[in-house]
Amino acid sequence: MTINVLEYLEASYYKNPGKIAFADEKTQVTYEQLYNYARNASIAINRITNNARRKPIVVFVDRNVQSLVSFMAVAYSGNFYVPIDMQMPAQRIDLILQTLQPVATVVPIADLEFAGNVAPGVHKIIYEDAISEQADNTLLEEIQGKVIDSDPLYATFTSGSTGIPKGVITCQRSVVDMTEALAYTFNFESSHIFGNQNPFYFDASIKDIYSTLKAGTTMYIVPKSCFVSIGTLSQYLNKHKITSILWSAAAIALVANLSAFDDEKPAYLKHVMFSGEVMHNKVLNYWRRLLPATLFVNLYGPTEITSVCTYYKIEKPFDDNEALPIGIPFRNTEIILLNEQNNLVSGDEIGEICVRGCCLALGYYNNDEKTKEAFCQNPLTPGFPEVIYRTGDLARYNNEGQIMFLSRKDNQVKHMGQRVELGEIELLINALEAIDASICFYDHDRQKIVLVYQGQAADKRYIVDGIKDKLPKYMYPNLMFRLDNMPYNLNGKIDRTVLKEWYHSGKLS
């Protein structure tokens, strides 16, 4: 039984030490190098932190191999890593560090000045020096011998409703559970080659990181430039014979909106999986037309349940304006839809998605109040303690017993005396050919449905004509604003908070 993700690394190292584990634009590491560098660096971590255990250690990350080596080094030291993007605003970094109070940070020498400015009172572990240390096998064996599956492995910070970031802390058991479920469901093996897109400060990246280590295969970190000079993306995927991608829905949409595969198609892709936001079939159908033999999978899951808890293998055609199911739970996970009375839904009744199983995170770091709100007693089992996570997402079952995501709870509003699902409006508008992206929110003071969209060839008349036969008039957006480019947050999602701020400050016109 696997209780520690480092067992994946060690098994792959012993089996094929010379195989490339991770590679970026400039460098690569074999499993042997990854194993040795991580163990060496863990000794530096232990010395500088005075043998701290189960404490937070910040890793200032970029899209590079060094970040991944640092993650493994922190795990070997018996502590948990917290990835922080160096492009993040300094004020947000400061808020995270105030919550976290880390015992150290791992940073490349080139970024030492940056780390000194944003985290002046935190011990600095220079990456290049740390990986050159000499591993103490006796000490490492002692540390790992005391690691249990409920020990934290990492924490990632999400946006809090109060403006204070929330640190979701995830344990070894949850990551092992996710990794095993992905391997079991999709038969990941050493012949598969992963192409990473999700940033390492985003929890979605753990899917391909740990699937790579378990399968003993290679993960290539797709350069940012491939998503800027979009014509180079297929060339990169084909050069490295990438078979499996687990990308954000926003990245999948970017490829489709720019028709990036018209000139050259990815020739080796067997798995295309996506998560993070609702995937619109107009986008997906572009990919499916070009890659008819590829398996496409819709993944769903918030950060608090270790990135994924349901999946849907897309094996039948969908019209552009149809909604994709989020499917069924992974093994060892149960999804419960609870209505407003905390009872199980029946028929096609709408309920909140609640999750139970090993996938649940430990909670929010240094935030007991928010932890108790979201991670709470299962109302269906009052006779014994059992924690569920309440996602705040609304869903129902379709006729085939699959879960259909509808919207966030705060996206269900009362408008003109009618209950309105803003996600339903978004679904139909995003299906229109000239729309690249759109979101809706509600102005409760003025009682208006507000639409913000991206699409050069679209205007208000085009949108109304496109939805008039599909929605009742009370669901038409009352205010529509077109942007040249949507704002996106660090997790690759349309930044609704920024759009609402722009709206209320009059920046949308």
C-alpha positions in Angstrom: 0.0 0.0 0.0 1.4 3.4 -1.0 1.3 6.0 1.8 3.8 8.5 0.5 4.2 10.0 -3.0 8.0 9.6 -2.7 7.4 5.8 -3.1 6.4 6.6 -6.7 9.6 8.4 -7.4 11.7 5.7 -5.8 10.0 2.9 -7.7 10.6 4.7 -11.0 14.2 5.5 -10.1 15.0 1.9 -9.3 13.2 0.6 -12.4 14.6 3.1 -15.0 17.1 5.6 -13.4 18.3 7.0 -16.8 14.9 7.9 -18.1 13.9 11.6 -18.3 11.4 12.4 -15.6 10.8 16.1 -16.2 12.0 18.5 -18.9 11.5 22.2 -19.6 12.9 24.5 -22.3 16.4 24.6 -20.9 17.0 21.6 -18.8 15.8 18.1 -17.9 16.3 15.6 -15.1 16.4 11.8 -15.2 14.8 9.8 -12.4 18.3 9.3 -10.9 19.0 13.0 -10.9 15.6 13.8 -9.5 16.1 11.2 -6.7 19.6 12.4 -5.8 18.9 16.2 -6.1 15.8 16.0 -4.0 17.5 13.9 -1.2 20.5 16.2 -1.2 18.4 19.3 -1.0 16.4 17.9 1.8 19.5 17.8 4.0 20.0 21.6 3.5 16.3 22.1 4.4 16.7 20.1 7.6 19.8 22.0 8.6 18.5 25.5 7.9 15.1 24.7 9.6 16.7 23.0 12.6 15.0 19.7 11.6 11.5 21.1 11.3 8.7 18.6 10.6 5.3 19.1 9.0 6.0 22.9 8.6 5.3 25.1 5.5 8.2 25.7 3.2 7.7 28.1 0.3 8.9 27.3 -3.2 9.0 30.3 -5.5 8.0 28.6 -8.7 8.3 29.1 -12.4 7.6 26.7 -15.3 10.9 24.8 -14.8 12.4 21.6 -13.5 13.9 23.3 -10.5 10.4 23.9 -9.0 9.6 20.2 -9.3 12.9 19.1 -7.7 12.2 21.5 -4.9 8.8 20.0 -4.2 10.4 16.5 -3.9 13.1 17.9 -1.6 10.6 19.4 0.7 8.7 16.2 0.9 11.9 14.3 1.7 12.6 16.7 4.5 9.3 15.8 6.2 7.7 19.1 5.6 5.1 20.4 3.1 5.7 22.7 0.2 3.8 25.9 -0.8 4.2 27.0 -4.4 4.1 30.7 -4.9 4.3 32.4 -8.3 6.9 35.0 -8.6 4.7 37.0 -10.9 2.1 37.3 -8.2 1.4 40.8 -6.9 3.7 41.6 -3.9 0.7 42.4 -1.7 -0.9 39.0 -2.3 2.4 37.3 -1.5 2.6 39.2 1.7 -0.9 38.2 2.7 0.0 34.5 2.0 3.2 34.7 4.1 1.3 36.3 7.0 -1.1 33.4 7.0 1.6 30.8 6.4 4.5 32.0 8.6 6.9 29.6 6.6 10.0 28.3 8.2 12.0 28.7 5.0 11.8 29.2 1.3 13.6 27.4 -1.6 14.7 29.8 -4.3 17.2 29.7 -7.3 20.2 32.0 -6.9 19.0 34.2 -9.7 15.9 35.0 -7.7 17.5 35.5 -4.3 17.1 39.3 -4.4 13.4 38.9 -5.2 12.9 36.5 -2.3 14.7 38.8 0.0 12.4 41.7 -0.9 9.1 39.8 -0.6 10.1 37.5 2.3 12.8 39.4 4.2 12.5 37.5 7.5 12.3 34.0 6.1 15.3 31.6 5.8 16.5 31.3 2.2 17.6 27.9 0.8 19.5 28.5 -2.4 18.5 25.7 -4.8 21.8 25.3 -6.6 23.7 24.9 -3.3 21.1 22.6 -1.8 21.1 20.0 -4.6 24.9 19.8 -4.2 24.7 18.7 -0.6 25.5 15.2 0.4 22.5 13.1 1.3 22.4 11.5 4.8 20.7 8.2 4.1 20.3 7.3 7.8 18.6 10.6 8.5 16.4 10.4 5.4 15.3 6.8 6.3 14.4 8.0 9.8 12.4 10.9 8.5 10.5 8.9 5.9 9.9 6.1 8.5 7.8 8.6 10.5 5.8 10.0 7.6 2.2 8.8 7.7 -0.5 9.2 5.1 -2.3 12.0 6.9 0.8 14.2 6.9 0.5 17.3 4.7 2.3 17.2 1.3 1.5 20.7 0.0 -0.7 23.8 0.4 -2.0 26.0 -2.4 -3.7 29.3 -1.9 -7.1 30.3 -3.4 -8.9 33.6 -3.3 -11.0 34.2 -0.2 -14.3 36.0 -0.2 -12.8 38.5 2.3 -9.8 39.3 0.1 -7.6 37.2 2.3 -6.2 34.1 0.4 -7.1 30.7 1.8 -4.5 28.0 2.0 -5.8 24.6 1.2 -3.6 22.0 2.8 -3.6 18.5 1.3 -2.1 15.4 2.7 -0.2 12.4 1.3 -3.2 10.1 1.4 -5.3 12.5 -0.8 -2.7 12.8 -3.5 -2.0 9.0 -3.5 -5.8 8.4 -3.8 -6.1 10.8 -6.7 -3.0 9.4 -8.5 -4.2 5.8 -8.1 -7.7 6.7 -9.3 -6.3 8.4 -12.5 -4.0 5.5 -13.2 -6.8 2.9 -12.7 -9.4 4.8 -14.8 -7.2 5.8 -17.7 -4.5 3.2 -17.7 -1.6 5.6 -17.5 1.7 3.7 -18.0 5.3 4.3 -18.9 4.6 4.6 -22.7 2.5 7.7 -22.1 4.2 11.1 -22.3 2.6 14.0 -20.5 2.6 17.6 -21.7 2.1 20.0 -18.7 0.2 23.3 -19.1 -1.1 24.1 -15.7 1.2 26.3 -13.6 2.8 24.7 -10.6 1.2 27.2 -8.2 -2.1 25.8 -9.4 -3.3 22.6 -7.8 -4.5 21.2 -11.2 -0.8 20.6 -12.0 -0.6 17.8 -9.4 -2.5 15.5 -11.7 0.3 15.2 -14.3 3.2 15.6 -11.9 2.3 12.6 -9.8 0.8 10.6 -12.7 4.2 10.9 -14.3 6.1 9.7 -11.2 3.7 6.7 -10.7 3.9 5.6 -14.3 7.6 6.2 -14.5 7.3 8.2 -17.7 8.3 11.7 -18.8 6.5 15.0 -18.4 7.4 17.9 -20.7 6.6 21.4 -19.4 5.1 23.1 -22.4 6.6 26.6 -22.8 4.5 29.7 -22.4 5.6 30.7 -25.8 3.6 27.9 -27.4 0.4 29.6 -26.2 1.5 33.0 -27.4 2.9 32.0 -30.8 0.1 29.5 -31.1 1.3 27.9 -34.4 4.3 26.4 -32.5 2.1 24.4 -30.1 1.5 21.4 -32.4 5.1 21.4 -33.4 6.1 21.1 -29.8 3.6 18.4 -29.0 4.7 16.4 -32.0 8.4 16.9 -31.4 8.1 15.3 -28.0 5.4 12.8 -29.0 3.1 13.9 -26.2 0.2 11.5 -25.7 -1.6 12.9 -22.7 -2.6 16.4 -21.6 -4.5 17.5 -18.5 -5.1 21.1 -19.2 -7.3 23.9 -18.0 -10.5 24.5 -20.0 -9.2 28.0 -20.7 -6.1 26.6 -22.5 -8.3 24.2 -24.5 -10.5 27.1 -25.5 -7.6 29.3 -26.6 -6.5 26.6 -29.0 -9.9 26.4 -30.5 -10.6 30.1 -30.7 -7.4 30.6 -32.6 -7.8 27.5 -34.8 -4.3 26.6 -33.7 -4.4 23.1 -35.2 -5.6 23.9 -38.7 -2.1 23.8 -40.2 -0.6 20.9 -38.2 -2.5 18.5 -35.9 -1.0 16.8 -32.8 -0.2 13.4 -34.1 0.2 11.4 -30.9 -2.5 12.6 -28.5 -4.4 9.8 -26.9 -5.9 11.6 -23.9 -7.1 15.2 -23.8 -8.5 16.0 -20.3 -9.7 19.4 -19.0 -10.9 21.0 -15.9 -11.2 24.3 -14.1 -14.2 25.9 -15.8 -17.2 24.7 -17.8 -16.1 23.3 -21.1 -18.3 24.5 -23.9 -19.0 22.0 -26.7 -18.4 24.6 -29.4 -14.8 24.6 -28.2 -14.6 20.9 -27.7 -16.1 20.1 -31.1 -13.2 21.8 -32.8 -10.8 19.4 -31.1 -13.0 16.4 -31.7 -13.3 17.1 -35.4 -9.5 17.2 -35.8 -8.7 14.4 -33.4 -11.5 11.8 -33.9 -9.5 8.9 -32.4 -8.5 10.8 -29.2 -10.3 10.2 -25.8 -11.6 13.4 -24.4 -12.5 13.6 -20.7 -14.3 16.3 -18.7 -12.8 16.4 -15.2 -14.4 18.2 -12.2 -13.2 19.0 -8.8 -12.3 22.0 -6.6 -8.9 22.5 -4.9 -10.4 21.3 -1.6 -10.8 17.7 -2.9 -7.3 17.3 -4.4 -8.2 18.7 -7.9 -10.6 16.0 -9.2 -13.5 14.0 -8.0 -15.6 13.2 -11.1 -14.9 12.4 -14.7 -16.9 12.0 -17.9 -15.5 10.2 -21.0 -16.9 11.9 -24.0 -17.9 9.1 -26.4 -20.9 10.5 -28.2 -21.6 13.7 -30.3 -22.8 16.9 -28.6 -24.3 19.9 -30.2 -22.5 23.2 -29.6 -25.2 24.4 -27.3 -25.5 21.3 -25.2 -24.0 20.9 -21.7 -21.4 18.3 -20.9 -22.0 16.1 -17.9 -19.3 16.1 -15.2 -20.0 12.5 -15.0 -19.5 10.0 -12.2 -17.2 9.9 -9.2 -13.7 8.3 -9.3 -13.4 5.2 -7.2 -13.2 5.6 -3.5 -15.1 8.9 -3.8 -18.8 9.6 -3.3 -20.7 12.6 -4.6 -23.8 13.5 -2.6 -26.3 16.1 -3.9 -28.0 17.7 -1.0 -31.1 19.9 -1.3 -31.9 22.9 0.9 -33.2 20.6 3.6 -30.0 18.6 3.7 -31.7 15.6 2.2 -30.6 13.7 -0.9 -32.2 15.0 -4.1 -34.7 12.9 -6.0 -35.3 12.8 -9.7 -34.0 15.9 -11.5 -34.1 18.0 -8.3 -31.2 20.5 -8.0 -28.8 20.0 -5.1 -25.4 21.2 -3.8 -22.4 19.0 -4.7 -20.9 17.5 -1.5 -18.0 15.1 -1.5 -16.8 12.5 0.9 -13.7 10.3 0.7 -9.9 10.3 1.0 -9.8 13.1 -1.6 -10.8 15.7 1.0 -8.1 18.2 1.9 -7.2 18.6 5.6 -8.8 22.1 5.6 -7.6 25.7 5.4 -4.3 26.6 7.0 -4.6 28.7 10.1 -8.3 29.3 9.3 -10.4 27.2 11.6 -13.6 29.2 11.0 -13.6 28.7 7.2 -12.5 25.1 7.6 -15.6 24.3 9.8 -17.9 26.1 7.3 -16.8 24.0 4.3 -15.6 20.8 5.8 -18.5 19.7 8.0 -20.4 16.8 9.4 -22.3 14.7 6.9 -26.0 15.3 7.7 -26.9 11.9 6.4 -24.8 10.1 9.1 -25.5 11.9 12.3 -24.6 8.8 14.4 -20.8 9.0 13.8 -18.3 11.6 12.8 -17.9 11.9 9.0 -16.6 14.9 7.2 -17.9 16.0 3.8 -16.8 19.0 1.7 -19.6 21.4 0.6 -18.4 22.7 -2.8 -21.0 25.5 -3.2 -21.7 24.1 -6.7 -25.2 23.2 -7.9 -26.0 20.1 -10.0 -28.6 17.5 -10.8 -28.6 14.0 -12.3 -29.5 13.5 -16.0 -31.5 10.5 -17.3 -28.4 8.4 -17.4 -27.5 9.0 -13.8 -24.6 11.3 -14.6 -24.0 14.6 -12.7 -24.8 17.8 -14.6 -23.0 20.8 -13.2 -25.3 23.9 -13.3 -23.6 26.8 -11.5 -22.2 28.2 -8.3 -24.8 28.6 -5.6 -24.3 32.4 -5.8 -25.0 32.2 -9.6 -28.6 31.1 -8.9 -30.6 34.3 -8.5 -34.2 35.5 -8.2 -34.9 37.8 -11.1 -38.3 39.2 -12.0 -39.9 36.7 -9.7 -38.2 33.8 -11.4 -35.3 31.6 -10.3 -32.6 32.0 -12.9 -29.4 30.0 -13.4 -26.8 32.4 -14.8 -24.8 29.3 -15.9 -27.6 28.4 -18.3 -27.4 31.8 -19.9 -23.6 31.5 -20.2 -23.9 28.1 -21.8 -26.1 29.3 -24.7 -24.1 32.5 -25.3 -20.8 30.7 -25.3 -22.2 28.4 -27.9 -22.6 31.3 -30.4 -20.0 31.2 -33.1 -18.8 34.7 -32.7 -18.4 34.5 -28.9 -14.9 33.6 -27.6 -15.8 33.7 -23.9 -18.5 35.2 -21.7 -19.7 35.3 -18.1 -22.8 36.6 -16.4 -23.3 38.0 -12.9 -26.1 39.7 -11.1 -26.4 43.3 -9.9 -28.7 42.8 -6.9 -29.1 46.6 -6.3 -30.4 47.3 -9.8 -31.8 43.9 -10.3 -30.0 43.4 -13.6 -28.4 40.4 -15.3 -25.0 41.6 -16.5 -23.2 39.9 -19.4 -19.5 40.5 -20.2 -18.2 38.9 -23.4 -15.3 38.6 -25.8 -15.8 38.4 -29.5 -15.0 40.9 -32.1 -17.8 40.1 -34.5 -20.5 40.0 -31.8 -22.8 42.8 -30.6 -26.0 43.0 -28.5 -28.3 42.4 -31.5 -26.3 39.3 -32.5 -26.5 37.9 -29.0 -30.2 38.5 -28.6 -30.9 37.0 -32.0 -28.8 34.0 -31.0 -30.7 33.3 -27.7 -34.2 34.5 -28.4 -35.5 31.0 -29.4 -33.7 29.3 -26.6 -34.4 31.4 -23.5 -37.4 33.2 -22.1 -37.2 37.0 -22.1 -36.8 37.3 -18.4 -33.4 35.5 -18.8 -32.0 37.9 -21.4 -29.0 39.9 -20.1 -30.1 43.4 -19.2 -26.6 44.9 -19.6 -24.0 43.7 -22.1 -20.3 44.7 -22.2 -17.8 43.6 -24.8 -14.1 43.4 -24.0 -11.2 42.8 -26.3 -9.7 40.5 -23.8 -11.1 38.9 -20.7 -9.1 39.1 -17.5 -8.0 35.8 -16.1 -6.9 34.9 -12.6 -3.8 33.0 -11.6 -5.7 29.7 -11.9 -6.5 30.3 -15.5 -10.2 31.1 -14.9 -12.1 34.2 -16.0 -11.6 36.6 -13.1 -15.2 37.3 -12.1 -14.1 39.4 -9.1 -12.2 41.8 -11.4 -15.1 42.1 -13.8 -17.5 42.9 -11.0 -15.1 45.5 -9.7 -14.8 47.1 -13.2 -18.6 47.1 -13.5 -19.2 48.8 -10.2 -16.5 51.3 -10.7 -17.8 52.2 -14.2 -14.9 50.8 -16.1 -17.2 48.6 -18.3 -18.9 50.6 -21.0 
